[in-house]
Amino acid sequence: MKKIFIAALIIFFQLSMQAQKPRARDIGIPFNGTPGKYNAITDVKGIEVGYSTIISGSGKNIRGKGPVRTGVTAILPRGHNNNPVYANWYSLNGNGEMTGTTWITESGFLEGPIMITNTNSVGVVRDAVLKWYVKKGWYKEDFWYTYPVVAETYDGFLNDIYGFHVKEENAFEALYSAKTGFIKEGNVGGGTGMMCLGFKGGTGTASRIIKIKDSSYTVGVLVQSNFGSKRNFTIAGVPVGQELKDTMNYEFKAPPSYQAGDGSIIVVVATDAPLLPHQLKRIAERVPLGVGIVGGRGENGSGDIFIAFSTANTTAFQREEFTKLDELPNDLINPLFNATVQAVEEAIINAMVSAETMEGVNGNKAYGLPHKLVMDVLKKYNRVK
C-alpha cells in the first residue's frame, strides 16, 4: 500500500511539472531583483487569479462559429472578500479601454476584481461582474452601485473577434476559479489569442521582494501582452528582435491600416506596501519603463493602460467611521519604483516564453518564442555563458 501511495505521489508530481511550462529564468534568461516564492502577482498575500480559456475550431473564419482563440482573466485583490483597496491608474497610450477608471481617480479605491478580455467583450464581462456581485451577495446593502473594472487587448488576428464568443459564464468561470499560488502563463485567459513583439504573446506574471528599513514588501505584476514591433524587441539589453528578424515572422494578411507595433498591453501592479492613491499613480507611471526595456514604444495603434493597487491598510475603506492609515514616506519609495520596472520586464518575457505557437482564423499564425535561438543570441552578446 505504501509503495502504491509513493508511486501515486511521483505521478502527481510529474504531471504537475508538465503543467508548469518553462519560464524565462528556467531557460537561462537573466533578470535583476529578487522574486517571491511563485514569482507571480499572487506573491502579494490575498490576491487570487482565475482564467477562462476558449479555444475551438480551425481554418477559415466563419463569423459566429470560429476559429475561437480568446478568454477572460480575473484578478481579485483580496480574494473573494469585499474590502476595497487603494488604487490608481495611468495610460501611456489610450488606444484601448479600462472601464471604471474615472471613479478610481475620483475615489482612490478599487472596489472589486480587475477583469481582462478581448476588445469586443468588455461589455459582456462588465455586465457579468455585476451579476456575479448579486449572486455572491458581494454588497450587503439593499441599495448599491459600482463600476466594474474591465480592460482589453485585441486578439482579432487569431480569434473570431466579431463572433462574440465570450459569454457571461466565461467571466463567472474566471472569477470562481481564482486562486492563490502558482498561476498559468502564455495562451491562457484573456491572453489566449494575443501576439507580442513579433512572436506569440499572452498572459505573464512576475514579482519582486524588496526591503525598506526593517520591513519587507512585495510587488507583483500581471500583464496581458499584445504589443510592440519585432524590430524593437530586446531581452537583457540584447537586440533579439533584430537578430531574429527573418525568423518565425507572423503569418497573416494585415489590413492597410496596420502598422508594426499596433496592439496593446494591460498591466496590473499589486503591492502590500502601504501606499496611498497618489503614490499608486506614481507606481503606475513607472510601468512604461519596464515596457520600454523590452521594446514597447507606446505606438499610435496601441492601448497601453496600467493599474496599481495596495493591499495594505485593510481598514481604509469606511462609509461612516474615521480610520487611521499607514503611509510609506515618498523619500522611501524608490525601491518600489525599481521593483515595478523589473517585474514588468520579466512578466512580459514570461508571457512570451510560456506562449506556444498558435494558428487561428484563416490560418493566421503567431510563433512561440524560440527558446534555443534566443539563448544563442544572448550568448553571442556575452549576456549568458
C-alpha positions as a Markdown table, in Angstrom:
| # | Residue | x | y | z |
|---|---|---|---|---|
| 1 | Met | 0.0 | 0.0 | 0.0 |
| 2 | Lys | 2.8 | 2.3 | 0.9 |
| 3 | Lys | 4.5 | 1.7 | -2.5 |
| 4 | Ile | 1.3 | 2.5 | -4.3 |
| 5 | Phe | 1.0 | 5.7 | -2.4 |
| 6 | Ile | 4.5 | 6.7 | -3.2 |
| 7 | Ala | 4.1 | 5.8 | -6.9 |
| 8 | Ala | 0.9 | 7.9 | -7.0 |
| 9 | Leu | 2.8 | 10.9 | -5.5 |
| 10 | Ile | 5.5 | 10.6 | -8.1 |
| 11 | Ile | 3.0 | 10.5 | -10.9 |
| 12 | Phe | 1.2 | 13.5 | -9.4 |
| 13 | Phe | 4.5 | 15.4 | -9.2 |
| 14 | Gln | 5.4 | 14.6 | -12.8 |
| 15 | Leu | 2.0 | 15.8 | -14.0 |
| 16 | Ser | 2.3 | 19.0 | -12.0 |
| 17 | Met | 5.8 | 19.7 | -13.5 |
| 18 | Gln | 4.4 | 19.1 | -17.0 |
| 19 | Ala | 1.6 | 21.6 | -16.4 |
| 20 | Gln | 4.2 | 24.2 | -15.4 |
| 21 | Lys | 5.7 | 25.4 | -18.6 |
| 22 | Pro | 9.3 | 26.7 | -18.6 |
| 23 | Arg | 9.6 | 30.3 | -17.6 |
| 24 | Ala | 12.2 | 32.9 | -18.6 |
| 25 | Arg | 14.5 | 32.1 | -15.7 |
| 26 | Asp | 14.1 | 28.4 | -16.4 |
| 27 | Ile | 15.7 | 28.7 | -19.8 |
| 28 | Gly | 18.5 | 30.9 | -18.5 |
| 29 | Ile | 17.4 | 34.5 | -19.2 |
| 30 | Pro | 19.0 | 36.8 | -16.6 |
| 31 | Phe | 17.0 | 39.4 | -14.6 |
| 32 | Asn | 17.8 | 41.8 | -11.8 |
| 33 | Gly | 16.0 | 41.7 | -8.5 |
| 34 | Thr | 14.7 | 39.0 | -6.1 |
| 35 | Pro | 11.4 | 37.3 | -7.0 |
| 36 | Gly | 8.9 | 36.0 | -4.5 |
| 37 | Lys | 8.1 | 32.3 | -3.9 |
| 38 | Tyr | 5.9 | 32.0 | -7.1 |
| 39 | Asn | 7.5 | 34.9 | -9.0 |
| 40 | Ala | 3.9 | 36.0 | -9.6 |
| 41 | Ile | 1.3 | 38.6 | -8.6 |
| 42 | Thr | 0.0 | 36.0 | -6.2 |
| 43 | Asp | 3.1 | 36.5 | -4.1 |
| 44 | Val | 1.2 | 39.5 | -2.7 |
| 45 | Lys | -0.8 | 37.9 | 0.1 |
| 46 | Gly | -4.5 | 37.5 | -0.5 |
| 47 | Ile | -4.5 | 38.0 | -4.3 |
| 48 | Glu | -6.3 | 35.4 | -6.4 |
| 49 | Val | -6.2 | 34.9 | -10.2 |
| 50 | Gly | -8.5 | 32.9 | -12.4 |
| 51 | Tyr | -8.9 | 32.2 | -16.1 |
| 52 | Ser | -11.4 | 31.1 | -18.7 |
| 53 | Thr | -9.7 | 29.9 | -21.9 |
| 54 | Ile | -11.7 | 29.4 | -25.0 |
| 55 | Ile | -10.1 | 27.5 | -27.9 |
| 56 | Ser | -12.0 | 25.8 | -30.7 |
| 57 | Gly | -12.1 | 25.3 | -34.4 |
| 58 | Ser | -9.6 | 25.9 | -37.2 |
| 59 | Gly | -9.4 | 27.1 | -40.8 |
| 60 | Lys | -11.5 | 29.8 | -42.5 |
| 61 | Asn | -13.1 | 32.4 | -40.3 |
| 62 | Ile | -16.9 | 31.9 | -40.2 |
| 63 | Arg | -18.2 | 34.7 | -38.1 |
| 64 | Gly | -20.0 | 33.4 | -35.1 |
| 65 | Lys | -18.5 | 29.9 | -35.4 |
| 66 | Gly | -14.8 | 30.5 | -35.2 |
| 67 | Pro | -12.0 | 29.7 | -35.0 |
| 68 | Val | -12.0 | 30.9 | -31.4 |
| 69 | Arg | -8.9 | 31.9 | -29.5 |
| 70 | Thr | -9.9 | 34.1 | -26.6 |
| 71 | Gly | -10.8 | 34.2 | -22.9 |
| 72 | Val | -11.1 | 36.1 | -19.7 |
| 73 | Thr | -8.7 | 36.8 | -16.8 |
| 74 | Ala | -9.8 | 37.8 | -13.3 |
| 75 | Ile | -7.6 | 39.4 | -10.6 |
| 76 | Leu | -9.2 | 39.6 | -7.1 |
| 77 | Pro | -7.2 | 41.9 | -4.9 |
| 78 | Arg | -8.5 | 40.4 | -1.6 |
| 79 | Gly | -9.8 | 37.2 | -3.0 |
| 80 | His | -13.5 | 36.7 | -2.6 |
| 81 | Asn | -13.7 | 39.3 | 0.2 |
| 82 | Asn | -15.4 | 42.7 | -0.4 |
| 83 | Asn | -12.9 | 45.1 | 1.0 |
| 84 | Pro | -11.8 | 47.9 | -1.4 |
| 85 | Val | -8.2 | 48.7 | -1.9 |
| 86 | Tyr | -6.4 | 51.9 | -2.6 |
| 87 | Ala | -5.7 | 52.2 | -6.3 |
| 88 | Asn | -4.8 | 54.4 | -9.3 |
| 89 | Trp | -4.1 | 54.1 | -13.0 |
| 90 | Tyr | -2.2 | 55.5 | -15.9 |
| 91 | Ser | -2.3 | 55.4 | -19.7 |
| 92 | Leu | 0.8 | 55.5 | -21.8 |
| 93 | Asn | -1.3 | 55.5 | -25.0 |
| 94 | Gly | -5.0 | 55.4 | -24.9 |
| 95 | Asn | -6.0 | 53.3 | -27.9 |
| 96 | Gly | -7.7 | 50.9 | -25.6 |
| 97 | Glu | -10.2 | 50.5 | -22.7 |
| 98 | Met | -10.3 | 50.0 | -19.0 |
| 99 | Thr | -13.7 | 50.7 | -17.6 |
| 100 | Gly | -14.3 | 52.2 | -14.1 |
| 101 | Thr | -11.2 | 54.3 | -14.0 |
| 102 | Thr | -12.8 | 57.6 | -13.6 |
| 103 | Trp | -14.2 | 56.6 | -10.2 |
| 104 | Ile | -10.9 | 55.1 | -9.2 |
| 105 | Thr | -9.3 | 58.5 | -9.9 |
| 106 | Glu | -12.1 | 60.3 | -8.0 |
| 107 | Ser | -12.5 | 58.0 | -5.0 |
| 108 | Gly | -9.0 | 56.5 | -4.8 |
| 109 | Phe | -10.4 | 53.0 | -4.4 |
| 110 | Leu | -10.7 | 49.8 | -6.4 |
| 111 | Glu | -13.9 | 48.2 | -5.2 |
| 112 | Gly | -13.8 | 44.7 | -6.8 |
| 113 | Pro | -11.9 | 42.5 | -9.2 |
| 114 | Ile | -10.0 | 43.5 | -12.3 |
| 115 | Met | -11.1 | 41.6 | -15.4 |
| 116 | Ile | -9.1 | 41.4 | -18.7 |
| 117 | Thr | -10.5 | 40.1 | -22.0 |
| 118 | Asn | -10.6 | 40.9 | -25.7 |
| 119 | Thr | -11.6 | 44.3 | -27.2 |
| 120 | Asn | -15.1 | 43.3 | -28.2 |
| 121 | Ser | -16.0 | 41.5 | -25.0 |
| 122 | Val | -15.6 | 44.3 | -22.5 |
| 123 | Gly | -19.4 | 44.9 | -22.2 |
| 124 | Val | -20.4 | 41.3 | -21.6 |
| 125 | Val | -17.7 | 40.8 | -19.0 |
| 126 | Arg | -18.6 | 44.1 | -17.2 |
| 127 | Asp | -22.3 | 43.0 | -17.1 |
| 128 | Ala | -21.3 | 39.6 | -15.8 |
| 129 | Val | -19.3 | 41.1 | -12.9 |
| 130 | Leu | -22.5 | 43.0 | -11.8 |
| 131 | Lys | -24.4 | 39.7 | -11.9 |
| 132 | Trp | -21.6 | 38.0 | -10.0 |
| 133 | Tyr | -21.9 | 40.6 | -7.3 |
| 134 | Val | -25.6 | 39.8 | -7.0 |
| 135 | Lys | -25.0 | 36.0 | -7.0 |
| 136 | Lys | -22.4 | 36.3 | -4.3 |
| 137 | Gly | -24.1 | 38.9 | -2.2 |
| 138 | Trp | -20.9 | 41.0 | -2.6 |
| 139 | Tyr | -22.7 | 44.0 | -1.2 |
| 140 | Lys | -24.8 | 43.6 | 1.9 |
| 141 | Glu | -26.7 | 46.9 | 1.4 |
| 142 | Asp | -30.1 | 46.9 | -0.3 |
| 143 | Phe | -29.0 | 49.8 | -2.4 |
| 144 | Trp | -25.6 | 49.8 | -4.0 |
| 145 | Tyr | -23.8 | 50.8 | -7.2 |
| 146 | Thr | -20.3 | 50.1 | -8.5 |
| 147 | Tyr | -18.3 | 50.4 | -11.7 |
| 148 | Pro | -16.6 | 47.1 | -12.7 |
| 149 | Val | -13.1 | 47.4 | -14.0 |
| 150 | Val | -12.7 | 45.6 | -17.3 |
| 151 | Ala | -9.6 | 46.0 | -19.6 |
| 152 | Glu | -8.9 | 44.6 | -23.0 |
| 153 | Thr | -6.4 | 43.9 | -25.8 |
| 154 | Tyr | -7.2 | 43.0 | -29.4 |
| 155 | Asp | -7.0 | 39.3 | -30.5 |
| 156 | Gly | -8.7 | 39.6 | -33.9 |
| 157 | Phe | -5.7 | 38.3 | -35.9 |
| 158 | Leu | -6.1 | 34.9 | -34.3 |
| 159 | Asn | -9.7 | 35.0 | -32.9 |
| 160 | Asp | -13.1 | 35.4 | -34.5 |
| 161 | Ile | -13.5 | 38.6 | -32.5 |
| 162 | Tyr | -16.7 | 39.6 | -34.2 |
| 163 | Gly | -18.2 | 36.3 | -33.3 |
| 164 | Phe | -18.6 | 37.5 | -29.7 |
| 165 | His | -17.7 | 34.1 | -28.2 |
| 166 | Val | -17.0 | 35.4 | -24.6 |
| 167 | Lys | -20.2 | 34.9 | -22.6 |
| 168 | Glu | -21.1 | 35.7 | -19.0 |
| 169 | Glu | -20.4 | 32.1 | -18.0 |
| 170 | Asn | -16.8 | 32.7 | -19.1 |
| 171 | Ala | -16.5 | 35.7 | -16.8 |
| 172 | Phe | -18.0 | 33.6 | -14.0 |
| 173 | Glu | -15.6 | 30.8 | -14.6 |
| 174 | Ala | -12.6 | 33.1 | -14.3 |
| 175 | Leu | -14.0 | 34.6 | -11.1 |
| 176 | Tyr | -14.9 | 31.3 | -9.4 |
| 177 | Ser | -11.7 | 29.6 | -10.4 |
| 178 | Ala | -9.5 | 32.3 | -9.0 |
| 179 | Lys | -6.8 | 31.0 | -6.6 |
| 180 | Thr | -3.6 | 31.9 | -4.9 |
| 181 | Gly | -0.2 | 30.3 | -5.6 |
| 182 | Phe | 1.1 | 29.2 | -8.9 |
| 183 | Ile | -0.8 | 30.6 | -11.9 |
| 184 | Lys | -0.5 | 29.6 | -15.6 |
| 185 | Glu | 1.0 | 31.9 | -18.3 |
| 186 | Gly | 1.1 | 32.2 | -22.0 |
| 187 | Asn | -2.0 | 31.1 | -24.0 |
| 188 | Val | -4.5 | 31.4 | -21.2 |
| 189 | Gly | -7.4 | 33.5 | -20.1 |
| 190 | Gly | -7.7 | 36.9 | -21.8 |
| 191 | Gly | -4.2 | 36.4 | -23.2 |
| 192 | Thr | -5.1 | 33.3 | -25.2 |
| 193 | Gly | -5.1 | 35.0 | -28.7 |
| 194 | Met | -2.5 | 37.7 | -28.1 |
| 195 | Met | 0.7 | 38.5 | -30.0 |
| 196 | Cys | 3.7 | 40.4 | -28.8 |
| 197 | Leu | 6.9 | 41.9 | -30.2 |
| 198 | Gly | 6.9 | 39.7 | -33.3 |
| 199 | Phe | 6.0 | 36.4 | -31.5 |
| 200 | Lys | 3.1 | 34.8 | -29.6 |
| 201 | Gly | 2.2 | 36.8 | -26.6 |
| 202 | Gly | -0.3 | 36.3 | -23.8 |
| 203 | Thr | -0.5 | 36.3 | -20.0 |
| 204 | Gly | 2.6 | 36.7 | -17.9 |
| 205 | Thr | 3.4 | 37.5 | -14.3 |
| 206 | Ala | 6.4 | 38.2 | -12.0 |
| 207 | Ser | 7.2 | 39.6 | -8.6 |
| 208 | Arg | 9.9 | 41.3 | -6.5 |
| 209 | Ile | 10.7 | 41.2 | -2.8 |
| 210 | Ile | 12.3 | 44.4 | -1.5 |
| 211 | Lys | 13.4 | 45.7 | 1.9 |
| 212 | Ile | 12.7 | 49.2 | 3.1 |
| 213 | Lys | 14.4 | 49.8 | 6.5 |
| 214 | Asp | 13.3 | 46.8 | 8.6 |
| 215 | Ser | 10.3 | 45.8 | 6.6 |
| 216 | Ser | 10.0 | 43.6 | 3.5 |
| 217 | Tyr | 7.4 | 44.3 | 0.8 |
| 218 | Thr | 6.3 | 42.5 | -2.3 |
| 219 | Val | 5.5 | 44.0 | -5.7 |
| 220 | Gly | 3.6 | 41.6 | -8.1 |
| 221 | Val | 2.7 | 42.2 | -11.7 |
| 222 | Leu | 0.4 | 40.5 | -14.2 |
| 223 | Val | 0.4 | 41.5 | -17.9 |
| 224 | Gln | -1.8 | 40.8 | -20.9 |
| 225 | Ser | 0.8 | 41.3 | -23.5 |
| 226 | Asn | -0.2 | 42.1 | -27.1 |
| 227 | Phe | 2.1 | 45.0 | -28.2 |
| 228 | Gly | 5.2 | 46.0 | -29.9 |
| 229 | Ser | 7.3 | 45.7 | -33.0 |
| 230 | Lys | 9.8 | 42.9 | -33.5 |
| 231 | Arg | 12.5 | 45.4 | -34.6 |
| 232 | Asn | 12.5 | 46.8 | -31.1 |
| 233 | Phe | 12.3 | 43.5 | -29.2 |
| 234 | Thr | 15.1 | 43.4 | -26.6 |
| 235 | Ile | 16.0 | 40.9 | -23.9 |
| 236 | Ala | 18.6 | 41.6 | -21.2 |
| 237 | Gly | 19.8 | 44.5 | -23.3 |
| 238 | Val | 20.3 | 42.4 | -26.4 |
| 239 | Pro | 18.5 | 43.2 | -29.7 |
| 240 | Val | 16.9 | 39.8 | -30.0 |
| 241 | Gly | 14.3 | 41.1 | -32.5 |
| 242 | Gln | 16.9 | 42.4 | -34.9 |
| 243 | Glu | 18.9 | 39.1 | -34.7 |
| 244 | Leu | 15.7 | 37.1 | -35.4 |
| 245 | Lys | 14.1 | 39.5 | -37.8 |
| 246 | Asp | 13.9 | 36.8 | -40.6 |
| 247 | Thr | 12.8 | 34.0 | -38.2 |
| 248 | Met | 9.3 | 32.9 | -37.5 |
| 249 | Asn | 7.5 | 36.1 | -38.5 |
| 250 | Tyr | 3.8 | 36.4 | -38.2 |
| 251 | Glu | 1.8 | 34.8 | -40.9 |
| 252 | Phe | -1.3 | 36.9 | -41.6 |
| 253 | Lys | -2.7 | 39.3 | -44.1 |
| 254 | Ala | -2.7 | 42.6 | -42.4 |
| 255 | Pro | -5.3 | 45.3 | -43.2 |
| 256 | Pro | -4.0 | 48.5 | -45.0 |
| 257 | Ser | -4.2 | 50.5 | -41.7 |
| 258 | Tyr | -1.9 | 48.0 | -39.8 |
| 259 | Gln | 1.5 | 49.2 | -38.6 |
| 260 | Ala | 4.2 | 47.2 | -36.9 |
| 261 | Gly | 3.8 | 47.8 | -33.2 |
| 262 | Asp | 0.0 | 48.0 | -33.2 |
| 263 | Gly | -1.6 | 46.2 | -30.3 |
| 264 | Ser | -1.9 | 46.8 | -26.6 |
| 265 | Ile | -0.7 | 45.8 | -23.1 |
| 266 | Ile | -2.6 | 45.8 | -19.9 |
| 267 | Val | -0.5 | 45.8 | -16.7 |
| 268 | Val | -1.8 | 45.2 | -13.2 |
| 269 | Val | 0.6 | 46.1 | -10.4 |
| 270 | Ala | -0.1 | 45.0 | -6.8 |
| 271 | Thr | 1.9 | 45.6 | -3.6 |
| 272 | Asp | 1.5 | 45.1 | 0.1 |
| 273 | Ala | 3.4 | 48.3 | 0.8 |
| 274 | Pro | 1.3 | 51.0 | 2.5 |
| 275 | Leu | 0.8 | 53.4 | -0.4 |
| 276 | Leu | -1.9 | 56.0 | -0.9 |
| 277 | Pro | -3.7 | 56.6 | -4.2 |
| 278 | His | -1.4 | 59.5 | -5.3 |
| 279 | Gln | 1.6 | 57.2 | -4.6 |
| 280 | Leu | 0.0 | 54.3 | -6.6 |
| 281 | Lys | -0.4 | 56.7 | -9.5 |
| 282 | Arg | 3.4 | 57.2 | -9.4 |
| 283 | Ile | 3.8 | 53.4 | -9.4 |
| 284 | Ala | 1.6 | 53.1 | -12.5 |
| 285 | Glu | 3.6 | 55.8 | -14.2 |
| 286 | Arg | 6.7 | 53.7 | -13.9 |
| 287 | Val | 5.2 | 50.7 | -15.8 |
| 288 | Pro | 6.2 | 52.2 | -19.2 |
| 289 | Leu | 9.8 | 52.0 | -18.2 |
| 290 | Gly | 9.5 | 48.2 | -17.9 |
| 291 | Val | 7.6 | 48.0 | -21.2 |
| 292 | Gly | 10.2 | 50.1 | -22.9 |
| 293 | Ile | 13.0 | 47.9 | -21.8 |
| 294 | Val | 11.7 | 45.0 | -23.8 |
| 295 | Gly | 10.8 | 47.1 | -26.8 |
| 296 | Gly | 7.4 | 48.9 | -26.3 |
| 297 | Arg | 7.1 | 52.4 | -27.7 |
| 298 | Gly | 3.5 | 53.3 | -26.9 |
| 299 | Glu | 2.7 | 53.2 | -30.6 |
| 300 | Asn | -0.3 | 55.1 | -32.0 |
| 301 | Gly | -2.2 | 51.8 | -32.5 |
| 302 | Ser | -1.5 | 50.5 | -29.0 |
| 303 | Gly | -3.6 | 50.7 | -25.9 |
| 304 | Asp | -1.1 | 50.8 | -23.0 |
| 305 | Ile | -3.1 | 51.1 | -19.8 |
| 306 | Phe | -1.9 | 50.3 | -16.3 |
| 307 | Ile | -3.4 | 50.0 | -12.8 |
| 308 | Ala | -1.8 | 49.7 | -9.4 |
| 309 | Phe | -3.2 | 48.9 | -6.1 |
| 310 | Ser | -2.1 | 48.3 | -2.5 |
| 311 | Thr | -3.5 | 45.6 | -0.2 |
| 312 | Ala | -2.2 | 47.3 | 2.9 |
| 313 | Asn | -4.4 | 49.5 | 5.1 |
| 314 | Thr | -7.2 | 46.9 | 5.4 |
| 315 | Thr | -9.5 | 49.3 | 7.3 |
| 316 | Ala | -9.0 | 52.1 | 4.7 |
| 317 | Phe | -12.5 | 51.9 | 3.2 |
| 318 | Gln | -15.1 | 53.3 | 5.6 |
| 319 | Arg | -18.5 | 54.8 | 5.0 |
| 320 | Glu | -19.2 | 56.5 | 8.3 |
| 321 | Glu | -16.2 | 56.0 | 10.6 |
| 322 | Phe | -12.8 | 57.7 | 10.8 |
| 323 | Thr | -9.8 | 55.4 | 10.3 |
| 324 | Lys | -6.1 | 55.5 | 10.8 |
| 325 | Leu | -3.6 | 54.7 | 8.0 |
| 326 | Asp | 0.0 | 53.8 | 7.4 |
| 327 | Glu | 1.8 | 55.6 | 4.7 |
| 328 | Leu | 5.2 | 55.0 | 3.2 |
| 329 | Pro | 7.2 | 58.3 | 3.0 |
| 330 | Asn | 7.8 | 59.4 | -0.5 |
| 331 | Asp | 11.5 | 59.6 | 0.2 |
| 332 | Leu | 11.5 | 55.8 | 0.7 |
| 333 | Ile | 9.5 | 54.9 | -2.4 |
| 334 | Asn | 12.4 | 54.4 | -4.9 |
| 335 | Pro | 12.8 | 50.6 | -4.3 |
| 336 | Leu | 9.1 | 50.1 | -5.2 |
| 337 | Phe | 9.7 | 52.0 | -8.5 |
| 338 | Asn | 12.6 | 49.8 | -9.3 |
| 339 | Ala | 10.8 | 46.6 | -8.3 |
| 340 | Thr | 7.9 | 47.6 | -10.6 |
| 341 | Val | 10.1 | 48.2 | -13.6 |
| 342 | Gln | 11.9 | 44.8 | -13.0 |
| 343 | Ala | 8.7 | 42.8 | -12.5 |
| 344 | Val | 7.0 | 44.3 | -15.6 |
| 345 | Glu | 10.0 | 43.5 | -17.7 |
| 346 | Glu | 10.1 | 39.9 | -16.5 |
| 347 | Ala | 6.3 | 39.4 | -16.7 |
| 348 | Ile | 6.3 | 40.3 | -20.4 |
| 349 | Ile | 9.2 | 37.9 | -21.2 |
| 350 | Asn | 7.5 | 35.2 | -19.1 |
| 351 | Ala | 4.4 | 35.6 | -21.2 |
| 352 | Met | 6.4 | 35.1 | -24.4 |
| 353 | Val | 8.5 | 32.2 | -23.1 |
| 354 | Ser | 5.4 | 30.3 | -21.9 |
| 355 | Ala | 3.3 | 31.1 | -25.0 |
| 356 | Glu | 3.1 | 28.4 | -27.7 |
| 357 | Thr | 2.7 | 28.7 | -31.4 |
| 358 | Met | -0.9 | 29.3 | -32.3 |
| 359 | Glu | -2.8 | 29.1 | -35.6 |
| 360 | Gly | -6.1 | 31.0 | -35.7 |
| 361 | Val | -8.6 | 32.4 | -38.1 |
| 362 | Asn | -7.8 | 31.9 | -41.8 |
| 363 | Gly | -4.6 | 30.1 | -40.9 |
| 364 | Asn | -3.1 | 33.2 | -39.4 |
| 365 | Lys | -0.2 | 32.1 | -37.2 |
| 366 | Ala | 2.0 | 33.6 | -34.4 |
| 367 | Tyr | 5.0 | 31.6 | -33.5 |
| 368 | Gly | 6.1 | 30.9 | -29.9 |
| 369 | Leu | 9.4 | 32.4 | -28.9 |
| 370 | Pro | 12.2 | 30.0 | -30.0 |
| 371 | His | 14.0 | 29.4 | -26.7 |
| 372 | Lys | 17.2 | 27.9 | -28.0 |
| 373 | Leu | 17.6 | 30.6 | -30.6 |
| 374 | Val | 17.0 | 33.3 | -28.0 |
| 375 | Met | 19.7 | 31.8 | -25.7 |
| 376 | Asp | 22.1 | 31.5 | -28.7 |
| 377 | Val | 21.7 | 35.3 | -29.3 |
| 378 | Leu | 22.2 | 36.1 | -25.6 |
| 379 | Lys | 25.4 | 34.0 | -25.7 |
| 380 | Lys | 26.6 | 35.8 | -28.8 |
| 381 | Tyr | 26.3 | 39.1 | -26.9 |
| 382 | Asn | 28.0 | 37.6 | -23.8 |
| 383 | Arg | 24.9 | 38.1 | -21.7 |
| 384 | Val | 25.0 | 34.5 | -20.6 |
| 385 | Lys | 27.6 | 31.7 | -20.7 |
